[in-house]
Amino acid sequence: MVLIKQAFVLGAGLGTRLRPLTDELPKPLVPIFQKPLISFAFDHLIEFGCEKLIVNTHHQPEKFGQAFPDCLYRDQPIEFHHEAVLLETAGGIANVTNSLGKEWFLVYNGDILTDLPLAPLIDEHFRAGNLVTLALRSGGGPLHVAFDAASGRIVDIRNLLGSGQPDEFVFTGIYAVSPAFLSWLQAGVKQSVIPVFLELLRRGEKLGGVVIDKGRWWDVGTRAAYLQLHRDLLQLRFPCYDVDDPNWRAPIHKTAVMEAAAQLRGCSVAGAESRVGAEAVLEDTILWPGAQIASRSHLQNCIVRSHRTARGTIANKDI
């Protein structure tokens, strides 16, 4: 297998579906237990063999520097590129052309969590000689992609070409890219990558796909998905994610303070330097780092953001 040793991880999204959680924090940095979401992408890529991580930023860019001091993660350098004006995916890739050079690369959405095997994607990309090869799944998300398994080619996306072919596959947000694809992009132009993919199809260029149903995959796009992810992760093992910190799934961070008779029930998490007051009860509630819960409060199915204080009886609310 030919290795791809660089990846562009998308970190610039606004996370509008997760508001107000993302008002003061970029979506890729929302904590999953005791780790930022985007660090799972880094783990996945590093374990695969990627040596160069490139990340675009837009909303609250300084928070990335706080999460990754010295622009390092597991001793791997991270190259951050700030977009003062949000460029979307195609524009974001074009903006880092100089960093990518003339080497093949992976694109990886920063708001997903997965351990799907990457080797089949790379193998298919080089076997078929594609410009771009999308990692697809046959379920677990929105079905937007029409794919011909016999040819290994994408046929249509959301029927935007009017092919009439059924959308039977999920686009995972991970794809392998040949350097020649960069010539299809315009620097400084805000543009989604989907119209570019469609133009490749119109011109008969090689936009391929491979269905990878092994492993797990989550799109952490909504509040419900965020809470469900925590419940799911309690029961699963992810060896590649345990390398950096085997205690990342700890329900109570070692620096969190639990006062007398405080209780965590169900799938509840107390982040770093959070505090749960005496006799407070948390049920299926996530506390971000620095969150404060007043004594004798009762929170159910809540998310309390960093350095916010919650008190009283509260259910199904983001604070």
C-alpha positions in Angstrom: 0.0 0.0 0.0 1.2 3.5 -0.9 1.1 5.7 2.2 -0.4 9.2 2.2 1.6 11.2 4.8 -0.3 14.5 5.0 -3.8 15.4 5.8 -6.0 18.6 5.7 -8.3 18.5 8.7 -11.3 20.9 8.4 -11.5 23.0 11.6 -13.1 26.2 10.3 -16.8 25.3 10.4 -19.2 27.4 12.5 -21.1 24.5 14.0 -24.5 26.2 13.7 -26.5 23.1 14.5 -24.7 22.9 17.8 -25.4 26.4 19.0 -25.2 27.8 21.6 -22.5 25.2 22.5 -20.4 26.6 19.6 -20.9 30.3 20.3 -17.7 30.5 22.2 -15.8 27.4 21.1 -15.1 26.0 17.6 -17.1 22.9 16.9 -13.9 20.7 16.5 -12.9 21.6 20.0 -16.0 20.5 21.8 -14.9 18.0 24.5 -15.7 14.4 24.1 -15.3 13.1 27.6 -11.8 14.5 28.4 -10.5 15.1 24.8 -11.2 17.7 22.1 -13.2 16.2 19.2 -10.6 17.1 16.6 -7.9 15.2 18.5 -9.7 11.9 17.6 -9.0 12.8 13.9 -5.4 13.5 14.7 -5.1 10.2 16.5 -6.6 8.3 13.6 -4.3 10.0 11.1 -1.2 9.7 13.1 -1.8 6.0 13.7 -2.3 5.5 10.0 1.1 7.2 9.3 0.3 10.8 8.5 3.3 13.0 9.5 1.9 16.4 8.4 -1.3 17.8 9.8 -2.8 21.0 8.3 -5.9 22.6 9.9 -7.9 25.6 8.8 -9.5 27.8 11.4 -12.0 30.7 11.4 -14.3 30.9 14.4 -12.5 31.6 17.7 -9.0 30.7 16.2 -7.2 31.4 19.5 -8.9 28.5 21.1 -6.9 26.1 18.9 -3.7 27.6 20.3 -5.0 27.1 23.8 -5.9 23.5 23.1 -2.7 22.7 21.3 0.2 24.7 22.8 3.2 25.1 20.6 1.1 23.7 17.7 1.9 20.2 18.7 -0.1 17.0 19.3 1.6 13.8 20.3 4.9 15.5 19.3 3.5 15.9 15.8 3.5 19.5 14.4 0.1 21.0 13.4 0.1 23.7 10.8 -2.8 26.1 11.4 -4.1 28.4 8.6 -6.6 31.0 9.7 -9.3 32.1 7.3 -10.5 35.6 8.2 -13.3 35.1 5.7 -14.8 31.6 5.8 -13.8 29.9 2.5 -15.7 26.6 2.9 -14.1 23.3 2.0 -12.9 23.8 -1.6 -11.7 27.3 -0.8 -10.1 26.0 2.4 -8.1 23.4 0.4 -7.1 26.0 -2.2 -5.9 28.2 0.6 -3.3 25.6 1.7 -2.1 24.6 -1.7 1.5 25.8 -0.9 1.6 23.6 2.2 0.3 20.6 0.3 2.8 20.9 -2.5 2.7 18.2 -5.1 2.0 15.3 -2.8 -1.2 13.2 -2.3 -3.2 14.1 0.8 -6.3 13.1 2.8 -9.1 15.5 3.6 -10.8 14.8 7.0 -13.8 16.6 8.5 -12.9 17.9 11.9 -16.4 17.2 13.3 -16.6 13.5 12.9 -15.3 10.6 15.1 -14.5 7.3 13.5 -12.1 4.4 13.4 -13.0 3.2 10.0 -9.9 1.6 8.3 -8.2 4.0 5.9 -6.1 1.5 4.0 -9.0 0.4 1.7 -9.5 4.1 0.7 -5.9 4.6 -0.2 -5.6 1.3 -2.0 -8.6 2.1 -4.2 -7.5 5.6 -4.8 -4.2 4.5 -6.3 -5.5 1.4 -8.0 -8.1 3.4 -9.9 -5.9 6.4 -10.5 -8.7 8.8 -9.3 -8.4 12.5 -8.8 -10.5 12.1 -5.6 -11.8 9.0 -3.9 -14.5 9.3 -1.3 -14.9 7.0 1.8 -18.5 6.0 1.8 -20.7 4.0 4.2 -24.0 2.2 3.5 -25.8 3.5 6.5 -25.5 5.4 9.8 -26.1 8.9 8.3 -27.7 10.8 5.5 -27.8 9.0 2.2 -26.6 11.5 -0.4 -24.3 9.7 -2.8 -25.2 7.5 -5.9 -22.3 5.1 -6.4 -21.7 2.4 -9.1 -19.8 -0.4 -7.3 -18.9 -2.1 -10.6 -16.9 0.8 -11.9 -15.9 2.3 -8.5 -17.2 5.7 -9.7 -19.5 8.3 -8.0 -22.5 8.8 -10.3 -24.3 11.7 -8.6 -24.6 13.6 -5.3 -28.1 14.5 -4.0 -29.3 14.0 -7.6 -27.9 17.4 -8.4 -26.9 16.1 -11.9 -30.4 14.8 -12.4 -29.2 11.2 -13.0 -32.2 9.7 -11.2 -29.9 7.2 -9.6 -30.8 6.4 -6.0 -28.7 8.0 -3.2 -27.7 4.9 -1.3 -24.5 5.9 0.5 -23.3 8.2 3.2 -20.3 10.4 2.5 -18.1 10.1 5.6 -16.2 13.4 5.2 -12.9 11.6 4.5 -11.4 11.4 1.0 -8.1 10.8 -0.7 -6.9 13.5 -3.1 -4.4 13.6 -5.9 -2.3 16.8 -6.3 -3.8 17.3 -9.8 -7.1 18.1 -8.1 -5.7 21.4 -6.9 -5.8 22.8 -10.4 -9.7 22.6 -10.2 -9.8 25.0 -7.3 -9.6 28.8 -7.1 -7.6 30.5 -4.4 -9.4 33.1 -2.3 -12.9 32.0 -3.5 -15.5 30.8 -1.0 -16.8 27.5 -2.4 -18.1 24.2 -1.2 -16.4 21.1 -2.5 -19.6 19.5 -3.8 -19.9 21.8 -6.9 -16.3 20.9 -7.8 -17.1 17.2 -7.5 -20.1 17.6 -9.7 -18.0 19.4 -12.3 -15.6 16.5 -12.3 -18.5 14.2 -13.0 -19.8 16.4 -15.8 -16.4 16.3 -17.5 -15.9 12.6 -17.1 -13.0 12.9 -14.6 -12.3 10.1 -12.1 -14.3 10.8 -8.9 -14.3 7.4 -7.2 -15.5 5.9 -4.1 -15.1 2.9 -1.8 -17.6 1.6 0.7 -16.1 1.0 4.1 -18.6 -0.3 6.6 -16.0 -1.7 9.0 -15.4 0.4 12.2 -17.6 3.0 13.7 -18.5 6.5 12.4 -20.4 9.4 14.0 -21.2 12.8 12.7 -21.2 15.0 15.8 -23.5 17.6 14.3 -26.3 18.0 16.7 -26.9 18.2 20.5 -28.7 14.8 20.4 -25.7 13.2 18.5 -23.3 14.8 20.9 -25.0 13.3 23.9 -25.5 9.9 22.2 -21.9 9.7 21.3 -20.9 9.8 24.9 -23.3 6.9 25.7 -22.0 4.9 22.8 -18.3 5.4 23.7 -18.8 4.0 27.2 -19.1 0.5 25.7 -16.5 0.6 22.9 -12.7 0.2 22.6 -10.6 2.4 20.4 -7.0 1.3 20.8 -5.6 4.1 18.5 -7.3 6.7 20.7 -5.9 5.3 23.9 -2.3 6.1 22.9 -2.3 9.8 24.0 -4.3 9.3 27.2 -5.8 6.0 28.2 -7.9 7.8 30.8 -9.7 10.1 28.3 -13.0 8.3 28.9 -12.8 9.0 32.7 -16.3 10.4 33.8 -14.6 12.6 36.4 -11.4 14.4 35.4 -8.6 14.2 38.0 -8.8 18.0 38.6 -12.6 18.1 38.9 -14.0 18.7 42.4 -16.9 16.6 43.7 -18.2 18.0 47.0 -19.9 16.0 49.8 -22.7 13.7 48.6 -22.5 15.0 45.0 -23.6 12.3 42.5 -23.1 11.6 38.8 -25.7 9.3 37.3 -26.1 7.7 33.9 -23.7 9.0 31.3 -22.5 12.1 33.1 -19.0 13.7 32.7 -17.2 16.3 34.9 -14.5 18.0 32.9 -11.2 19.4 34.0 -11.4 21.9 36.9 -15.2 21.6 37.0 -16.9 21.7 40.4 -20.1 19.9 41.5 -21.5 21.3 44.7 -22.6 19.4 47.8 -25.6 17.1 47.3 -25.9 18.1 43.7 -27.1 15.4 41.3 -26.2 15.2 37.6 -28.1 12.8 35.3 -26.8 12.3 31.7 -25.2 15.7 32.0 -21.9 16.9 30.5 -19.8 19.5 32.3 -17.1 21.2 30.2 -13.8 22.3 31.8 -14.4 24.8 34.5 -18.2 24.4 34.7 -19.7 25.0 38.2 -22.7 23.4 39.6 -24.3 24.9 42.7 -25.0 22.8 45.8 -28.2 20.8 45.8 -28.8 21.4 42.1 -30.4 18.7 40.0 -29.5 18.7 36.3 -30.8 16.1 33.8 -29.8 15.8 30.1 -27.9 19.1 30.2 -24.6 20.4 28.8 -22.9 23.1 30.9 -20.2 25.1 29.0 -16.8 26.1 30.3 -16.8 28.5 33.2 -20.6 28.7 33.3 -22.6 28.2 36.5 -25.8 26.2 36.8 -28.1 26.1 39.8 -31.5 24.7 40.7 -33.5 22.0 38.9 -32.8 22.1 35.1 -33.6 19.6 32.4 -32.8 19.4 28.6 -30.9 22.6 28.5 -27.5 24.0 27.3 -26.1 26.5 29.7 
